[in-house]
Structures are given as C-alpha cells and as structure tokens.
Amino acid sequence: MVRRTRFAVPIKQTPPDTAILTLACGKYRFNNLDFGTVGGLPRIMDMGQCNDAYSAIKVAITLAEAFECDVNELPLTLVLSWYEQKAVCILLTLLHLGIKNIYLGPTLPAFLSANVADFLIKNFEIHPTTTPKQDLAEILK
C-alpha cells in the first residue's frame, strides 16, 4: 500500500522471494511496474478495490487453512492506508476476525483517541507507520 507522498512499504525494495497483494486505490502508484515472478506466480497480484476486502481476507483464511495454521501465523503483513471512510470498515472487520500485526498510516485516523490507539497497539499489535525503510526492516524480521 502507499502513503500520500511515498510508499508506506518501499515496494521496489521488497525481497524478490516475496509476493505483494494489492487492494484498493493505493496500488495505482505502482501496479504498472514489473516485479517479476515468485514460484511461477506474478510477485504483484491485484485483489481488487476496497469493496473487495472480503475476498482478500478469504484468501488469507484459505492460506491459513491450507498451511494448518492461524492467519496471524502466516508470513503476511497488512499495511492499511487511510484515504476514505471505507478503510474504517476494513479495519473493524480485521479486528473482529482477530487479525493482528497491521501497519496503519500514513497517520492514525483522527477518530482514534489516545486511549483507543494505545489499546489497539497493545492488544492487536497495530503499528503506526514510520518511514518506509524502518517499516520494511521491521516487517522482514
């Protein structure tokens, strides 16, 4: 996903053995770039618009079932960028499903009070985005 003025995760710097699944409007900053393939599949795969978030969540759940693990055990990082109100619905759905370790930015939503933000960070491992370099280093640990 992308920030308003730069990539939230430096897409061009992602390791060649990683896949990038895109969803919503942020992808238009990089969906025309050639990222090659991984395992015979394109490294960048478009999951659709924000209304298709359910399908992306189903893909993650199906992968977890195939690998006989929990979604939170998958080597999967979600970066949720705030552009419209629909992102609130996506975040609430992810939280309801117990999905953790979500990067949120470019800034935290204005409706989050300090107490609610702290609760989400502690209980759902929400990570406010920092710099692209720092975020990617943390994601790839």
Residue frames as a rotation matrix with the C-alpha (Angstrom) as fourth column:
MET 1
0.588 0.809 0.000 0.00
0.809 -0.588 0.000 0.00
0.000 0.000 -1.000 0.00
VAL 2
-0.286 -0.725 0.626 1.14
0.722 -0.593 -0.357 3.59
0.630 0.350 0.693 -0.30
ARG 3
-0.265 0.149 -0.953 1.33
0.695 -0.655 -0.296 6.77
-0.668 -0.740 0.071 1.67
ARG 4
0.750 0.609 -0.258 0.12
0.299 -0.660 -0.689 10.04
-0.590 0.440 -0.677 0.23
THR 5
0.728 -0.502 -0.467 3.56
-0.662 -0.690 -0.291 11.11
-0.176 0.521 -0.835 -0.93
ARG 6
-0.377 -0.860 -0.343 5.65
-0.892 0.437 -0.116 7.94
0.250 0.262 -0.932 -0.80
PHE 7
0.012 0.348 -0.937 5.32
-0.149 0.928 0.342 4.19
0.989 0.136 0.063 -0.46
ALA 8
0.648 0.238 0.723 4.25
-0.746 0.007 0.666 3.02
0.153 -0.971 0.182 3.02
VAL 9
0.470 -0.612 0.636 6.33
0.146 0.764 0.628 -0.04
-0.870 -0.203 0.449 2.31
PRO 10
-0.067 -0.532 -0.844 9.05
-0.781 -0.498 0.376 0.61
-0.620 0.685 -0.382 -0.25
ILE 11
0.782 0.568 0.257 7.56
-0.305 0.709 -0.636 -1.73
-0.543 0.419 0.728 -2.85
LYS 12
0.721 -0.547 -0.426 10.64
-0.449 0.099 -0.888 -1.65
0.528 0.831 -0.174 -5.08
GLN 13
-0.266 -0.893 0.362 12.77
-0.868 0.058 -0.493 -2.76
0.419 -0.446 -0.791 -2.12
THR 14
0.556 0.490 0.672 10.77
-0.734 0.668 0.120 -5.85
-0.390 -0.560 0.731 -1.19
PRO 15
-0.437 -0.787 0.435 12.82
-0.484 0.614 0.624 -9.05
-0.758 0.063 -0.649 -1.46
PRO 16
-0.487 0.201 -0.850 12.38
-0.850 0.115 0.515 -10.97
0.201 0.973 0.115 -4.73
ASP 17
-0.850 0.195 -0.490 11.03
0.199 0.979 0.044 -14.01
0.488 -0.060 -0.871 -2.85
THR 18
-0.697 0.658 -0.285 8.01
0.206 -0.197 -0.958 -12.09
-0.687 -0.726 0.002 -1.53
ALA 19
-0.422 0.676 0.604 4.57
0.828 0.017 0.560 -11.65
0.368 0.737 -0.567 -3.07
ILE 20
-0.948 0.179 -0.263 2.74
-0.059 -0.911 -0.408 -8.34
-0.312 -0.371 0.874 -2.99
LEU 21
-0.334 0.914 0.231 -1.06
0.931 0.283 0.229 -8.45
0.144 0.292 -0.946 -2.87
THR 22
-0.999 -0.004 0.047 -2.68
0.000 -0.997 -0.080 -5.10
0.047 -0.080 0.996 -3.52
LEU 23
-0.188 0.977 -0.102 -6.14
0.978 0.196 0.068 -3.91
0.086 -0.087 -0.992 -2.67
ALA 24
0.520 0.556 -0.649 -7.87
0.611 -0.772 -0.172 -0.55
-0.597 -0.307 -0.741 -3.14
CYS 25
0.980 0.077 0.182 -6.76
0.188 -0.647 -0.739 2.65
0.060 0.759 -0.649 -4.83
GLY 26
0.581 -0.808 -0.102 -3.20
-0.455 -0.426 0.782 2.95
-0.675 -0.408 -0.615 -3.50
LYS 27
0.207 -0.502 0.840 -1.98
0.486 0.798 0.358 0.36
-0.849 0.334 0.409 -5.99
TYR 28
0.873 0.223 0.434 -2.22
0.485 -0.305 -0.820 2.80
-0.051 0.926 -0.374 -8.87
ARG 29
0.708 -0.692 -0.143 1.14
-0.644 -0.715 0.272 4.25
-0.290 -0.100 -0.952 -7.85
PHE 30
-0.319 -0.935 0.153 2.96
-0.806 0.352 0.475 1.01
-0.498 0.028 -0.867 -8.64
ASN 31
0.310 0.489 0.815 0.73
-0.088 0.869 -0.488 -1.53
-0.947 0.079 0.312 -10.40
ASN 32
0.963 -0.001 -0.269 2.38
-0.268 -0.042 -0.962 -0.75
-0.010 0.999 -0.040 -13.74
LEU 33
0.079 -0.993 0.085 5.85
-0.993 -0.071 0.097 -1.79
-0.090 -0.092 -0.992 -12.51
ASP 34
0.527 0.003 -0.850 7.32
-0.333 0.921 -0.204 -5.18
0.782 0.391 0.486 -13.38
PHE 35
0.295 -0.370 0.881 8.18
-0.943 0.034 0.330 -7.11
-0.152 -0.928 -0.339 -10.21
GLY 36
-0.624 -0.545 -0.560 8.81
-0.664 0.747 0.013 -10.44
0.412 0.380 -0.828 -11.94
THR 37
0.442 0.764 -0.471 7.57
-0.400 0.638 0.658 -13.73
0.803 -0.103 0.588 -10.51
VAL 38
-0.522 -0.502 0.689 7.95
-0.853 0.319 -0.413 -15.86
-0.013 -0.803 -0.595 -7.41
GLY 39
-0.584 0.251 0.772 7.17
-0.117 0.915 -0.386 -19.57
-0.804 -0.316 -0.505 -7.51
GLY 40
-0.798 0.235 0.554 5.85
0.602 0.356 0.715 -19.20
-0.029 0.904 -0.426 -11.05
LEU 41
0.346 0.937 -0.053 3.29
0.938 -0.348 -0.015 -16.58
-0.032 -0.044 -0.998 -9.99
PRO 42
0.145 -0.265 0.953 3.47
0.292 -0.909 -0.297 -12.83
0.945 0.321 -0.054 -10.54
ARG 43
-0.703 -0.462 -0.541 5.00
0.646 -0.097 -0.757 -11.14
0.297 -0.882 0.366 -7.49
ILE 44
-0.871 0.465 -0.162 2.35
-0.332 -0.797 -0.505 -8.43
-0.364 -0.386 0.848 -7.59
MET 45
-0.690 0.723 0.037 -1.26
0.622 0.566 0.542 -9.58
0.371 0.396 -0.840 -7.62
ASP 46
-0.812 0.451 0.370 -4.24
-0.478 -0.878 0.022 -7.27
0.335 -0.159 0.929 -7.51
MET 47
-0.830 0.534 -0.159 -7.07
0.531 0.670 -0.519 -8.27
-0.170 -0.516 -0.840 -5.19
GLY 48
-0.029 0.869 0.493 -9.42
0.876 -0.215 0.431 -5.53
0.481 0.445 -0.755 -6.47
GLN 49
-0.201 0.085 0.976 -10.88
-0.148 -0.987 0.056 -2.39
0.968 -0.133 0.211 -4.98
CYS 50
-0.831 -0.160 0.533 -11.60
-0.522 -0.108 -0.846 -1.69
0.193 -0.981 0.007 -1.30
ASN 51
0.195 0.965 0.172 -15.07
-0.980 0.198 0.002 -3.24
-0.032 -0.169 0.985 -1.71
ASP 52
0.543 -0.064 -0.837 -13.21
-0.315 0.909 -0.274 -6.50
0.778 0.413 0.473 -2.42
ALA 53
-0.268 -0.689 0.674 -11.54
-0.901 -0.070 -0.429 -6.59
0.342 -0.722 -0.602 1.00
TYR 54
0.475 0.518 0.711 -13.69
-0.733 0.681 -0.007 -9.60
-0.488 -0.518 0.703 1.91
SER 55
0.952 -0.139 -0.272 -12.11
-0.097 0.708 -0.700 -11.57
0.290 0.692 0.661 -0.94
ALA 56
0.058 -0.992 0.116 -8.60
-0.459 -0.130 -0.879 -10.68
0.887 -0.002 -0.462 0.25
ILE 57
-0.158 -0.035 0.987 -9.50
-0.980 0.131 -0.152 -11.77
-0.124 -0.991 -0.055 3.77
LYS 58
0.822 0.502 0.270 -10.88
-0.451 0.862 -0.230 -15.05
-0.348 0.068 0.935 2.39
VAL 59
0.604 -0.695 -0.390 -7.58
-0.192 0.348 -0.918 -15.64
0.773 0.629 0.077 0.56
ALA 60
-0.330 -0.755 0.567 -5.68
-0.760 -0.144 -0.634 -15.18
0.560 -0.640 -0.526 3.83
ILE 61
0.144 0.472 0.870 -8.06
-0.880 0.463 -0.105 -17.50
-0.452 -0.750 0.482 5.70
THR 62
0.959 0.215 -0.184 -7.81
-0.281 0.798 -0.533 -20.13
0.033 0.563 0.826 2.94
LEU 63
0.195 -0.964 -0.183 -4.00
-0.379 0.098 -0.920 -19.94
0.905 0.249 -0.346 3.01
ALA 64
-0.351 -0.288 0.891 -4.05
-0.932 0.018 -0.362 -20.40
0.088 -0.957 -0.275 6.79
GLU 65
0.590 0.630 0.504 -6.31
-0.642 0.745 -0.180 -23.45
-0.489 -0.218 0.845 6.40
ALA 66
0.845 -0.302 -0.442 -4.04
-0.219 0.558 -0.801 -24.91
0.488 0.773 0.405 3.69
PHE 67
-0.170 -0.985 0.011 -0.99
-0.295 0.041 -0.955 -24.49
0.940 -0.165 -0.298 5.94
GLU 68
0.366 0.452 -0.814 -2.95
0.578 0.575 0.579 -25.65
0.730 -0.682 -0.051 9.00
CYS 69
-0.683 -0.545 -0.486 -2.23
0.727 -0.443 -0.525 -22.52
0.071 -0.712 0.699 10.99
ASP 70
0.300 0.710 -0.637 -3.89
0.711 -0.612 -0.347 -19.34
-0.636 -0.349 -0.688 12.19
VAL 71
0.770 0.023 0.638 -3.97
0.521 -0.598 -0.608 -16.29
0.368 0.801 -0.473 9.90
ASN 72
0.882 -0.422 0.211 -1.71
-0.472 -0.779 0.414 -14.49
-0.010 -0.464 -0.886 12.39
GLU 73
0.377 -0.771 0.513 0.89
0.004 0.555 0.832 -17.25
-0.926 -0.311 0.212 11.94
LEU 74
0.704 -0.095 0.704 1.19
0.707 0.191 -0.681 -16.66
-0.070 0.977 0.202 8.18
PRO 75
-0.434 -0.843 -0.317 4.18
0.702 -0.537 0.467 -14.67
-0.564 -0.020 0.825 6.92
LEU 76
0.008 0.620 0.784 1.71
0.860 -0.405 0.311 -11.94
0.511 0.672 -0.537 5.96
THR 77
-0.705 -0.198 -0.681 1.87
0.540 -0.772 -0.334 -8.23
-0.460 -0.604 0.651 6.67
LEU 78
0.264 0.836 0.482 -1.11
0.950 -0.312 0.021 -5.94
0.168 0.452 -0.876 6.19
VAL 79
-0.836 -0.428 -0.344 -0.49
0.461 -0.887 -0.018 -2.27
-0.297 -0.174 0.939 5.52
LEU 80
0.132 0.973 0.189 -3.72
0.991 -0.125 -0.050 -0.30
-0.025 0.194 -0.981 5.72
SER 81
-0.893 -0.435 0.114 -3.57
0.446 -0.888 0.108 3.22
0.054 0.147 0.988 4.35
TRP 82
-0.145 0.858 -0.493 -6.17
0.662 -0.287 -0.693 5.83
-0.736 -0.427 -0.526 5.20
TYR 83
-0.970 -0.089 0.224 -7.77
0.232 -0.599 0.766 7.51
0.066 0.796 0.602 2.22
GLU 84
-0.383 0.912 0.146 -11.50
-0.465 -0.327 0.823 7.09
0.798 0.247 0.550 2.75
GLN 85
-0.073 0.486 0.871 -14.03
-0.995 0.027 -0.099 6.05
-0.072 -0.873 0.482 5.36
LYS 86
0.743 0.376 -0.553 -14.22
-0.478 0.877 -0.047 2.56
0.468 0.300 0.832 3.88
ALA 87
-0.247 -0.912 -0.328 -10.82
-0.193 0.378 -0.905 1.87
0.950 -0.160 -0.270 5.45
VAL 88
-0.464 0.173 0.869 -12.57
-0.885 -0.130 -0.447 2.10
0.035 -0.976 0.213 8.84
CYS 89
0.638 0.767 0.072 -14.86
-0.762 0.642 -0.081 -0.79
-0.108 -0.003 0.994 7.88
ILE 90
0.485 -0.547 -0.682 -11.89
-0.177 0.703 -0.689 -2.82
0.857 0.455 0.244 6.68
LEU 91
-0.583 -0.740 0.337 -10.01
-0.454 -0.048 -0.890 -2.20
0.674 -0.671 -0.308 9.93
LEU 92
-0.147 0.602 0.785 -13.04
-0.967 0.078 -0.242 -3.09
-0.207 -0.795 0.571 12.06
THR 93
0.809 0.418 -0.413 -13.52
-0.529 0.824 -0.201 -6.31
0.256 0.381 0.888 10.08
LEU 94
0.070 -0.881 -0.469 -9.87
-0.128 0.458 -0.880 -7.28
0.989 0.121 -0.081 10.53
LEU 95
-0.661 -0.292 0.692 -10.06
-0.674 -0.174 -0.718 -6.56
0.330 -0.941 -0.082 14.27
HIS 96
0.303 0.873 0.381 -13.30
-0.939 0.342 -0.036 -8.54
-0.162 -0.347 0.924 14.59
LEU 97
0.811 -0.036 -0.584 -11.60
-0.247 0.884 -0.397 -11.50
0.530 0.466 0.708 12.92
GLY 98
0.873 -0.484 0.058 -8.73
0.070 0.243 0.967 -11.23
-0.482 -0.841 0.246 15.39
ILE 99
0.559 -0.702 0.440 -6.17
0.719 0.146 -0.680 -10.35
0.413 0.697 0.586 12.73
LYS 100
0.755 -0.388 -0.528 -3.13
0.260 -0.561 0.786 -8.69
-0.601 -0.731 -0.323 14.25
ASN 101
-0.183 -0.983 0.011 0.11
0.517 -0.087 0.851 -7.05
-0.836 0.162 0.524 13.22
ILE 102
0.506 0.449 0.737 -1.42
0.861 -0.323 -0.394 -4.44
0.061 0.833 -0.550 10.92
TYR 103
-0.695 -0.678 -0.240 0.57
0.656 -0.734 0.175 -1.39
-0.295 -0.036 0.955 9.83
LEU 104
0.397 0.917 0.047 -1.63
0.908 -0.385 -0.166 1.69
-0.134 0.109 -0.985 9.85
GLY 105
-0.392 -0.568 -0.723 -0.83
0.412 -0.812 0.414 5.04
-0.823 -0.135 0.552 8.31
PRO 106
-0.032 -0.940 0.339 0.25
0.431 -0.319 -0.844 7.45
0.902 0.120 0.416 6.97
THR 107
-0.745 -0.082 0.662 -1.17
-0.549 -0.488 -0.679 8.85
0.379 -0.869 0.318 10.20
LEU 108
-0.838 0.527 -0.140 -3.50
0.519 0.692 -0.501 7.25
-0.167 -0.493 -0.854 12.68
PRO 109
-0.221 0.840 0.495 -7.16
0.643 -0.256 0.722 8.05
0.733 0.478 -0.484 11.98
ALA 110
-0.661 -0.046 0.749 -8.36
-0.289 -0.905 -0.311 11.23
0.692 -0.422 0.585 13.69
PHE 111
0.373 0.913 0.164 -11.25
-0.556 0.078 0.828 9.39
0.743 -0.400 0.536 15.39
LEU 112
0.338 -0.317 -0.886 -8.82
0.594 0.802 -0.060 7.29
0.730 -0.506 0.459 17.48
SER 113
0.861 -0.107 0.497 -8.35
-0.432 -0.670 0.604 8.81
0.269 -0.735 -0.623 20.90
ALA 114
-0.146 -0.984 0.107 -5.00
-0.875 0.078 -0.477 8.24
0.461 -0.163 -0.872 22.59
ASN 115
-0.248 0.104 0.963 -6.58
-0.745 0.615 -0.258 5.56
-0.619 -0.782 -0.075 24.81
VAL 116
0.794 0.570 0.212 -8.16
-0.279 0.651 -0.706 3.68
-0.541 0.502 0.675 21.90
ALA 117
0.607 -0.653 -0.453 -4.95
-0.576 0.030 -0.817 3.86
0.547 0.757 -0.358 19.86
ASP 118
-0.358 -0.764 0.536 -2.98
-0.927 0.223 -0.301 2.54
0.111 -0.605 -0.788 22.84
PHE 119
0.166 0.526 0.834 -5.48
-0.550 0.752 -0.365 -0.32
-0.819 -0.398 0.414 23.28
LEU 120
0.956 0.227 -0.188 -5.20
-0.271 0.427 -0.863 -1.29
-0.116 0.875 0.469 19.60
ILE 121
0.239 -0.950 -0.199 -1.41
-0.760 -0.055 -0.648 -1.14
0.605 0.306 -0.735 19.68
LYS 122
-0.466 -0.449 0.762 -1.19
-0.867 0.403 -0.293 -3.30
-0.176 -0.798 -0.577 22.81
ASN 123
-0.053 0.579 0.814 -3.97
-0.384 0.740 -0.552 -5.80
-0.922 -0.342 0.183 22.05
PHE 124
0.848 0.422 0.319 -3.95
0.135 0.410 -0.902 -6.05
-0.512 0.809 0.291 18.25
GLU 125
-0.061 -0.987 0.147 -0.30
0.597 0.082 0.798 -5.21
-0.800 0.137 0.585 17.54
ILE 126
0.860 0.315 0.401 -1.27
0.509 -0.570 -0.645 -2.24
0.026 0.759 -0.650 15.40
HIS 127
-0.177 -0.960 -0.218 1.86
0.837 -0.263 0.479 -0.48
-0.517 -0.097 0.850 14.16
PRO 128
0.784 0.304 -0.541 1.61
0.006 -0.875 -0.484 3.17
-0.620 0.377 -0.688 13.20
THR 129
0.656 -0.579 0.484 3.70
0.708 0.249 -0.661 3.51
0.262 0.776 0.573 10.03
THR 130
0.384 -0.648 -0.658 7.03
0.290 -0.591 0.752 5.26
-0.877 -0.480 -0.038 10.41
THR 131
-0.025 -0.425 -0.905 9.42
-0.850 -0.468 0.243 5.57
-0.526 0.775 -0.350 7.48
PRO 132
0.749 0.318 -0.581 9.37
-0.619 0.648 -0.443 3.15
0.236 0.692 0.683 4.56
LYS 133
-0.118 -0.895 -0.431 12.87
-0.463 0.433 -0.773 1.90
0.878 0.109 -0.466 5.41
GLN 134
-0.734 -0.126 0.668 12.02
-0.679 0.178 -0.712 1.32
-0.029 -0.976 -0.216 9.09
ASP 135
0.261 0.930 0.260 8.69
-0.858 0.347 -0.379 -0.32
-0.443 -0.124 0.888 8.31
LEU 136
0.640 -0.052 -0.767 10.19
-0.544 0.674 -0.500 -2.73
0.542 0.737 0.403 5.81
ALA 137
-0.489 -0.870 -0.069 13.05
-0.496 0.342 -0.798 -3.64
0.718 -0.356 -0.599 8.17
GLU 138
-0.549 0.364 0.752 10.51
-0.749 0.185 -0.636 -4.43
-0.371 -0.913 0.171 10.90
ILE 139
0.529 0.822 -0.211 8.23
-0.819 0.429 -0.380 -6.37
-0.222 0.374 0.900 8.57
LEU 140
0.538 -0.367 -0.759 11.08
-0.447 0.639 -0.626 -8.57
0.715 0.676 0.179 7.29
LYS 141
-0.186 -0.610 0.770 12.45
-0.982 0.087 -0.168 -9.50
0.035 -0.788 -0.615 10.73
